Amino acid sequence: MEQPWEHPDWYDLHDTTWTAGPEREPEHYRELVLALPPLDAQDHLADVGAGTGKLSALIARGYPRLGRVTLVEPNLSKLERAEERLRTLLPGSGVHRVAAGIGEGAALPQDGATVAVVGSVLMPVMELRGGSLGDGLTWLRAAVQDVAALLTRDGWLFDLETLAAPWARGSEHDPVRRLTMSELTGEFVRAGFRSVECVYRFRDRVILRGQTPRR
Ligand SMILES: C[S@@+](CC[C@H](N)C(=O)[O-])C[C@H]1O[C@@H](n2cnc3c(N)ncnc32)[C@H](O)[C@@H]1O
């Protein structure tokens, strides 16, 4: 049988239930906060593709003594909202913003972050940029290198993503698509991240972590 949904029993069981719906999002984000090491005044969090700061705000609520936050986001209005939010939540901390994207050759801060979080950025941005899977991977590899360069020597990356369905197909010349778990894990390993591990999964929702590549 070519596709699982051609099987009548599989179809009746699954129908539209493969993807974890929006009701799972709070759990997904909360699990990222729970997966983090303890954060304090000496820590520097980089929120990459910060959007309006939803993820770093959640982290700031859990770790109000967090020393420093850098928000990296190409959309200026979102970035302003994120900065405002973080300054309110962490009045005694350094909150910095960088109006740029990753994977685009922009000048980004280097070596400063003890923890970098990427909240639903790599897969959606790769897909939205269009083109072939090969084009997507070229961007993704540059983006992952940019994230690695933001981190200090023993820093940690936490990446929250929504993956491809397990039956997604297509190689480098086919249209871009989200990656499977093994493909995304492989990209972090390829970039030199150490101790790459999945710390949460519910259907298509995952969190991967990895430690700064040795330089
Ligand atoms: C789905 S939103 C997630 C926002 C936020 N991290 C969150 O969890 O709510 C994806 C974000 O990535 C940003 N983005 C687009 N291109 C980007 C790039 N090249 N580098 C970093 N962020 C990018 C978008 O502007 C958008 O704010």
The ligand as a Tripos MOL2 file, in Angstrom:
@<TRIPOS>MOLECULE
LIG
   27    29     1     0     0
SMALL
NO_CHARGES

@<TRIPOS>ATOM
      1 C1          6.4510   31.0150   14.0970 C.3       1 LIG1
      2 S1          7.2470   32.4950   14.5760 S.3       1 LIG1
      3 C2          7.8600   32.0470   16.1820 C.3       1 LIG1
      4 C3          8.1250   33.2380   17.0640 C.3       1 LIG1
      5 C4          8.5750   32.9340   18.4890 C.3       1 LIG1
      6 N1          9.8620   32.2590   18.5240 N.3       1 LIG1
      7 C5          7.5480   32.1280   19.2360 C.2       1 LIG1
      8 O1          7.8710   31.0050   19.6510 O.co2     1 LIG1
      9 O2          6.4460   32.6220   19.4100 O.co2     1 LIG1
     10 C6          8.7090   32.5060   13.5490 C.3       1 LIG1
     11 C7          9.5140   33.7920   13.6850 C.3       1 LIG1
     12 O3         10.7150   33.6920   12.9340 O.3       1 LIG1
     13 C8         10.9810   34.9610   12.3810 C.3       1 LIG1
     14 N2         11.9240   34.8150   11.2550 N.ar      1 LIG1
     15 C9         11.6840   34.8330    9.9230 C.ar      1 LIG1
     16 N3         12.8410   34.6790    9.2390 N.ar      1 LIG1
     17 C10        13.8110   34.5450   10.1560 C.ar      1 LIG1
     18 C11        15.2130   34.3530   10.1010 C.ar      1 LIG1
     19 N4         15.8720   34.2550    8.9320 N.pl3     1 LIG1
     20 N5         15.9130   34.2950   11.2580 N.ar      1 LIG1
     21 C12        15.2880   34.3830   12.4510 C.ar      1 LIG1
     22 N6         13.9610   34.5500   12.5730 N.ar      1 LIG1
     23 C13        13.2400   34.6230   11.4480 C.ar      1 LIG1
     24 C14         9.6160   35.4920   11.9900 C.3       1 LIG1
     25 O4          9.6160   36.8900   11.8060 O.3       1 LIG1
     26 C15         8.7750   35.0340   13.1760 C.3       1 LIG1
     27 O5          8.7310   36.0010   14.1840 O.3       1 LIG1
@<TRIPOS>BOND
     1     1     2 1
     2     2     3 1
     3     2    10 1
     4     3     4 1
     5     4     5 1
     6     5     6 1
     7     5     7 1
     8     7     8 2
     9     7     9 1
    10    10    11 1
    11    11    12 1
    12    11    26 1
    13    12    13 1
    14    13    14 1
    15    13    24 1
    16    14    15 ar
    17    14    23 ar
    18    15    16 ar
    19    16    17 ar
    20    17    18 ar
    21    17    23 ar
    22    18    19 1
    23    18    20 ar
    24    20    21 ar
    25    21    22 ar
    26    22    23 ar
    27    24    25 1
    28    24    26 1
    29    26    27 1
@<TRIPOS>SUBSTRUCTURE
     1 LIG1         1 GROUP 0 **** ****
